[in-house]
Amino acid sequence: MINGFMIFISDPIGWAAQHYEWLMLEANAIICAITALRLLTFRRGKSPHNRLMGWLAWLLTVSAASVTIRVLTGEYFYTDWTEVLINLLLCVAVCRARGNVGHLLRGKHHAG
């Protein structure tokens, strides 16, 4: 472990190049976990329930969480940087909307 750390300290770019696929998988898993957790912690307050938005939120949550679970169990072998970028943008959008799928699809002004 110490030897690997020393290699990372002495040549971080070379280390990252050697571990590129692993880094992409881990980044994707973390990003998807954040997205799923933010969707799970959404509280609608006094807003009326919208069944379609509820189903879409459930689908997004299950899809994002499944990526994390599949990476952790070793079923997910490869991810591309574009997939990580798309998931990162979705994560940022979900976090900015505070987990409200209605804000994502209809905009903050119209969402209930």
HELIX and SHEET records of a PDB file:
HELIX    1   1 ILE A    2  SER A   10  1                                   9    
HELIX    2   2 PRO A   12  GLN A   18  1                                   7    
HELIX    3   3 TYR A   20  LEU A   40  1                                  21    
HELIX    4   4 ARG A   51  THR A   73  1                                  23    
HELIX    5   5 TRP A   81  ARG A   96  1                                  16    
HELIX    6   6 VAL A  101  ARG A  106  1                                   6    
END                                                                             
